[in-house]
Structure formats: structure tokens, C-alpha cells
Amino acid sequence: MKLHASRPSGVNTITGYGDGYVMLNGARRETSVVVLADRIEDWTTRSFDELSAADFEFLRELNVEIVLLGTGPRQRFPHPRLTAALAQAGVGLEVMDVQAACRTYNILVAEERKVAAALLFA
């Protein structure tokens, strides 16, 4: 699906998505990625099953209000012991499928919220 939202100048947006990929500012990505308004971070974790407490510590260090965790083609919830670093820091965590995470990220970034979309494709 191609998204056509007005893009704030200099802000990373998700411009499309499909099975196994997202378009970030028009460029296709097929590997796990973390998208923030001001930067795009490669994410070495490739799948939901590989998630560890260290991944959520990495996400905590991004200094955002909310993390949108896109868990692939379907919504899957990580164990609370993995997400403890976010909870302790008061960072909100919303878990959804990748496509929902893409749509939600664009809305929140347009509202100038401090948000990160952490997207896994498997």
C-alpha cells in the first residue's frame, strides 16, 4: 500500500508498505529497522523470536515517549520481562502488526510526538 500523507520537512516518514517491506522516504527496506523522526537505525534483530531484553534496552535509549513495535504480519506480544526497561523508564510500548505500526507512526510523527517505530518482518 502506498501512503500519501503530507510530510513535515526533514522528518522521516513511511511512504508505503507491503508484505515483507516498508518504504522509508521513498526507499525500500526489507530488513528490520527502527524509524525515528530525525534518523533511521538498522536493527540487527531479524525476527520476533529473536527479541531479547537488550533490544528493549536499545529502544529505551532512543529517548522517545512511545515505541511502536511492529511484530511482522501479525500482532504478537513479547514477554513482560523483555520489555521491563521500557516500563521502568516510563516509555509507552504499543505492539501491533507492521502495517498498523507504519500508519500509527506517520500519525504520531505528524503530531510532532517523540516516537520510534521498531519494525520486524518475520
Buried (B, 14 or more C-beta within 10 A) or exposed (E): EEBEEEBEEEBBBBBBBEEEBBBBEEEEBEBBBBBBBEEBBEBEBEEBEEBEBEBBBBBBEBEBEBBBBBBBBEBBEBEEEBBBBBEEBEBEBBBBBBBBBBBBBBEBBBEEEBBBBBBBBE
